[in-house]
């Protein structure tokens, strides 16, 4: 498995010979509802669009996960898998192969990788967005697996999906006054280490090179850091490594093959 962090929540994941582009924000500004005075994200340097993409995977329908300018810049013949709200965004932009995954449903990519949707971030009282379990099925039980959810919200039934080799999750808490946490970093990441026993944790929802401005920035409270998470993991007796990817640099993950469970007598 190889991953490339493209900043913020954007990732390029290579597994099972497939290149999967996750929650891409690569061109233009990041703005919610055209309210630049409230929040605006910018890339200081132009980002190159990855080539030879086999699938675009979208966890949420909001602009920081289903970013319209980036989706418009990509080839709309690329298959898209997303939460129901994200699938609507892709369809509205003219993508021709769009699959909306509800919780518990699985999509198989070219017979090489399975993608299972699990409950993710609550968006109001009626909508819960997606997290995903990706499994390389190209080589049977020896295949690797990865979990992605960008806000750190998980339900206990996720325990049944373990073990998972790699977890991409926020490690920093982000909260708004009155509203409360919008990203559960440290606590959510420790839950995942305990439930899924990953070999590697990769931080997401952080700012590498991107810059943010607007009134909302003044209200956000940030707590935590990767080093503190690694110390907390060690204190719990786990061997999980917290890695710090560099924006734009491919990161090969040297994972230890897991032993299949014994069956029979």
C-alpha positions as CSV (number, residue, x, y, z in Angstrom):
1,X,0.0,0.0,0.0
2,X,1.1,3.5,-0.7
3,X,-0.5,6.8,0.3
4,X,0.0,10.4,-0.6
5,X,-1.4,13.2,1.5
6,X,-2.6,16.0,-0.8
7,X,-3.3,18.3,2.2
8,X,-6.4,18.9,4.3
9,X,-8.6,15.8,3.8
10,X,-7.3,14.9,0.3
11,X,-5.5,11.6,-0.2
12,X,-4.3,9.4,-3.0
13,X,-4.4,5.8,-1.9
14,X,-2.8,3.0,-4.0
15,X,-3.8,-0.5,-3.0
16,X,-4.6,-3.6,-5.0
17,X,-3.1,-1.9,-8.0
18,X,-5.9,0.7,-7.9
19,X,-5.4,4.5,-7.5
20,X,-8.2,6.0,-5.3
21,X,-8.5,9.7,-4.9
22,X,-10.2,10.6,-1.6
23,X,-12.1,13.8,-0.8
24,X,-10.1,15.9,-3.3
25,X,-9.7,19.7,-2.8
26,X,-6.8,20.5,-5.3
27,X,-7.8,23.6,-7.3
28,X,-9.4,26.9,-6.4
29,X,-10.5,28.1,-3.0
30,X,-12.4,26.2,-0.3
31,X,-15.5,28.2,0.6
32,X,-18.8,27.2,2.2
33,X,-21.8,28.6,0.6
34,X,-19.8,31.4,-1.2
35,X,-19.3,33.1,2.2
36,X,-15.6,34.0,1.9
37,X,-15.9,36.4,4.9
38,X,-16.8,33.4,7.1
39,X,-14.2,30.9,5.9
40,X,-11.8,30.5,3.1
41,X,-9.1,28.0,2.4
42,X,-6.3,28.5,-0.2
43,X,-3.5,26.5,-1.7
44,X,-0.4,28.8,-1.8
45,X,1.0,26.8,-4.7
46,X,-1.0,25.3,-7.6
47,X,-1.7,21.6,-7.2
48,X,-1.2,19.1,-9.9
49,X,-4.2,16.8,-10.6
50,X,-3.1,13.1,-10.1
51,X,-3.1,11.0,-13.3
52,X,-4.6,7.5,-14.0
53,X,-7.2,7.7,-11.2
54,X,-9.4,4.6,-11.0
55,X,-11.9,5.9,-8.5
56,X,-12.9,9.1,-6.7
57,X,-14.2,8.4,-3.2
58,X,-16.2,11.0,-1.3
59,X,-17.1,10.8,2.3
60,X,-19.4,13.8,2.6
61,X,-21.4,16.2,0.5
62,X,-20.0,19.5,1.9
63,X,-17.4,21.5,-0.1
64,X,-14.4,20.4,1.9
65,X,-15.0,16.8,0.8
66,X,-16.9,17.1,-2.4
67,X,-15.2,20.2,-3.7
68,X,-17.0,21.4,-6.8
69,X,-14.1,23.3,-8.5
70,X,-11.8,20.2,-8.1
71,X,-14.5,17.8,-9.3
72,X,-15.1,20.0,-12.3
73,X,-11.4,19.9,-13.2
74,X,-11.2,16.1,-13.0
75,X,-12.2,13.8,-15.8
76,X,-15.9,13.2,-15.3
77,X,-15.6,9.7,-16.8
78,X,-13.8,8.6,-13.6
79,X,-16.2,6.4,-11.5
80,X,-17.3,8.1,-8.2
81,X,-18.4,6.4,-5.0
82,X,-19.8,8.6,-2.2
83,X,-22.2,9.1,0.5
84,X,-25.8,9.8,-0.8
85,X,-25.2,13.6,-0.4
86,X,-21.8,13.5,-2.1
87,X,-23.2,11.3,-4.9
88,X,-25.7,14.1,-5.6
89,X,-22.9,16.6,-5.9
90,X,-21.0,14.4,-8.4
91,X,-24.2,13.7,-10.5
92,X,-25.0,17.5,-10.6
93,X,-21.5,18.1,-12.1
94,X,-22.0,15.6,-14.9
95,X,-20.1,12.5,-13.6
96,X,-21.4,9.5,-15.6
97,X,-20.6,6.6,-13.2
98,X,-21.8,7.5,-9.7
99,X,-22.5,5.0,-6.9
100,X,-24.2,6.2,-3.7
101,X,-23.3,3.9,-0.8
102,X,-25.5,3.7,2.2
103,X,-24.2,2.4,5.5
104,X,-23.4,-1.3,5.4
105,X,-23.2,-1.4,1.6
106,X,-20.1,-2.5,-0.3
107,X,-18.6,-1.5,-3.7
108,X,-16.0,-3.6,-5.5
109,X,-13.5,-1.8,-7.6
110,X,-12.2,-3.8,-10.6
111,X,-12.3,-7.0,-8.5
112,X,-9.3,-5.7,-6.6
113,X,-10.5,-3.5,-3.7
114,X,-13.8,-3.6,-1.7
115,X,-15.1,-0.4,-0.2
116,X,-17.6,-0.7,2.6
117,X,-19.5,2.4,3.9
118,X,-19.9,2.7,7.6
119,X,-21.5,5.5,9.7
120,X,-19.4,8.6,9.9
121,X,-20.0,12.2,10.8
122,X,-23.5,13.4,11.9
123,X,-24.6,16.4,9.9
124,X,-27.7,17.6,11.7
125,X,-30.4,15.4,13.2
126,X,-31.2,13.5,10.0
127,X,-28.0,12.9,8.1
128,X,-25.0,10.8,9.0
129,X,-22.2,10.8,6.4
130,X,-19.8,8.0,5.5
131,X,-16.6,6.5,6.7
132,X,-15.0,3.7,4.7
133,X,-13.2,0.4,5.1
134,X,-11.1,-0.4,2.1
135,X,-9.7,-3.9,1.7
136,X,-7.3,-5.2,-0.9
137,X,-8.9,-8.5,-2.1
138,X,-6.5,-9.1,-5.0
139,X,-4.4,-11.6,-3.0
140,X,-6.9,-13.2,-0.6
141,X,-6.4,-13.0,3.1
142,X,-2.9,-11.5,2.7
143,X,-4.4,-8.2,1.4
144,X,-4.1,-5.0,3.4
145,X,-6.9,-2.9,4.7
146,X,-7.5,0.8,5.5
147,X,-10.1,2.9,7.4
148,X,-10.9,6.5,6.5
149,X,-13.2,8.9,8.3
150,X,-12.3,12.6,8.4
151,X,-14.1,13.9,11.6
152,X,-13.4,11.3,14.2
153,X,-17.0,10.2,14.8
154,X,-17.5,6.4,15.1
155,X,-20.1,4.0,16.4
156,X,-19.2,0.9,18.5
157,X,-20.3,-1.5,15.8
158,X,-17.1,-0.5,14.0
159,X,-15.2,-2.9,16.3
160,X,-16.5,-5.8,14.2
161,X,-14.5,-4.6,11.2
162,X,-11.1,-5.0,12.9
163,X,-8.3,-5.6,12.7
164,X,-7.5,-2.9,10.1
165,X,-3.9,-2.2,9.0
166,X,-4.0,1.6,8.4
167,X,-6.3,4.2,9.9
168,X,-6.6,7.7,8.4
169,X,-8.2,9.9,11.0
170,X,-7.9,13.4,12.6
171,X,-5.6,13.5,15.7
172,X,-6.5,17.1,16.7
173,X,-9.7,18.2,18.3
174,X,-11.5,21.1,16.7
175,X,-14.5,22.7,18.4
176,X,-16.8,25.7,18.1
177,X,-18.4,27.6,21.0
178,X,-22.0,26.4,21.8
179,X,-21.8,23.9,18.8
180,X,-19.1,21.8,20.5
181,X,-16.7,19.4,18.8
182,X,-16.8,19.3,15.0
183,X,-13.7,17.1,14.8
184,X,-12.9,14.5,17.5
185,X,-9.2,14.0,17.2
186,X,-7.4,12.5,20.2
187,X,-10.3,10.6,21.7
188,X,-11.6,9.4,18.3
189,X,-8.1,8.2,17.3
190,X,-7.6,6.3,20.6
191,X,-10.9,4.6,20.1
192,X,-9.8,3.5,16.6
193,X,-6.5,2.1,17.9
194,X,-8.3,0.2,20.6
195,X,-11.1,-1.1,18.3
196,X,-9.2,-1.8,15.1
197,X,-5.6,-2.4,16.3
198,X,-4.0,-0.7,13.3
199,X,-0.3,-0.9,12.5
200,X,-0.3,2.7,11.4
201,X,-2.3,5.9,12.1
202,X,-2.1,8.8,9.5
203,X,-3.4,12.2,10.6
204,X,-5.9,13.9,8.4
205,X,-8.0,17.2,8.5
206,X,-4.7,19.1,9.3
207,X,-3.2,22.0,7.3
208,X,0.1,21.2,5.7
209,X,0.7,24.0,3.2
210,X,-2.9,25.4,2.9
211,X,-3.9,28.6,4.7
212,X,-7.2,29.5,6.2
213,X,-8.9,32.9,6.8
214,X,-12.3,34.3,7.8
215,X,-14.3,34.9,11.0
216,X,-14.8,31.2,11.7
217,X,-11.0,30.8,12.3
218,X,-11.3,33.1,15.3
219,X,-13.9,30.9,16.9
220,X,-12.3,27.5,16.4
221,X,-10.5,25.9,19.3
222,X,-7.7,23.5,18.5
223,X,-6.4,20.9,21.0
224,X,-3.9,18.1,20.5
225,X,-0.9,17.0,18.4
226,X,0.4,13.8,16.8
227,X,3.2,13.5,19.4
228,X,0.6,13.5,22.2
229,X,-1.4,10.8,20.5
230,X,1.7,8.6,20.1
231,X,2.5,8.9,23.8
232,X,-1.1,8.0,24.7
233,X,-1.0,5.0,22.4
234,X,2.2,3.8,24.0
235,X,0.7,4.3,27.5
236,X,-2.1,1.9,26.5
237,X,0.4,-0.7,25.5
238,X,-0.3,-0.7,21.8
239,X,2.5,-0.8,19.1
240,X,0.6,1.4,16.6
241,X,2.8,4.0,14.9
242,X,1.6,7.6,14.2
243,X,3.3,8.7,11.0
244,X,3.6,12.3,9.8
245,X,3.1,12.4,6.0
246,X,4.5,15.3,3.9
247,X,2.2,17.0,1.5
248,X,2.7,15.6,-2.0
249,X,5.3,12.9,-1.1
250,X,4.2,9.3,-1.7
251,X,4.5,7.3,1.5
252,X,5.1,3.5,1.1
253,X,3.7,1.7,4.1
254,X,5.7,-1.4,5.0
255,X,3.0,-3.4,6.8
256,X,3.5,-6.7,8.5
257,X,1.3,-9.4,7.1
258,X,-1.4,-10.5,9.6
259,X,-1.7,-14.2,10.3
260,X,-5.1,-15.6,9.2
261,X,-7.3,-16.9,12.0
262,X,-6.9,-20.7,12.5
263,X,-9.9,-22.8,11.6
264,X,-10.8,-26.3,12.4
265,X,-9.1,-28.5,15.0
